[in-house]
Amino acid sequence: MPRTLDPNLRAALAARIEYYREMGIYDFYRRETDSSAIAVEPDEPAESAASADAATIPNESPFQPEQRDAMPAKRATVPVANDTDKFQVLTTYPEQKVDDPVRALKIIREDLGDCTRCRLHKQGRKQIVFGVGNPKTELMFIGEAPGADEDEQGEPFVGRAGQLLNNMIKAMGLEREQVYIANIIKCRPPNNRTPERDECETCSPFLMRQIAAIKPKVIVALGAVAAKTLLAVNDSMANLRGRWYEFRPAGARSNDPNWTSAKLAVTYHPAFLLRDPRQKKEAWKDLQMVMKELGLKAPAKTE
């Protein structure tokens, strides 16, 4: 017979699991140390993929419409816990009652308001950069934080890094307007510094709600900050890249019972690629993995 938990123990377990979920940890296993004791612990992070071998730098940009070799077969998907976990505690948000993702995103934006939840509103930000693109897309790109151009225009990825991201999207056979683009945090840090952990923790719940409203099939994490925040791991880009992760937005749930998670891939941030163009070929490999998952083909190369 299944064991009936004491109500106090059940409440304590639920509180602990909610704590883990707020940190982005979803995977759990049950380990029975003896016939009377049950321990519920988070899974250890999945074994990291081996670093890619150094590649010859191509003369042409890999973000032109040109097909390259597919990703190695060794790349794997990291599993997550079942969404029917009876200890799962999720907050109910008003957008969950709305079927249209356009309206849902509007509700989230209104809830965010002229945000003063962290220190960044006192450190020179001009406006909140919420996100832009097709709310019904299958593909979502998530970066780190707005820069000066983004803070000025109120739209993510509009500066030099944004132009490169546009080229990356076009090389995949898509237009910018067909995907959705957002950042981990929605305010520009002073002098474009790396976002602090508490800033990410304060802002990311709104991003999680955006993801749950959009229900993408695939998410591409651009850069280390986005990858580490979304996956709740601290590892090198070499180890994070080249594999699929099954991602569930922490603390938020879609109103569609058929959508419980997205597949997440990690690649380099366009700003990093501007500083080190040698890595463009590796980033193109990451995008090819995404294209294969979505059934996309690069446009034919024009003479």
Summary of the structure (lengths in Angstrom):
residues: 303
radius of gyration: 20.1
end to end distance: 70.2
largest distance: 71.6
contacts: 875
relative contact order: 0.18
helix: 38%
strand: 14%
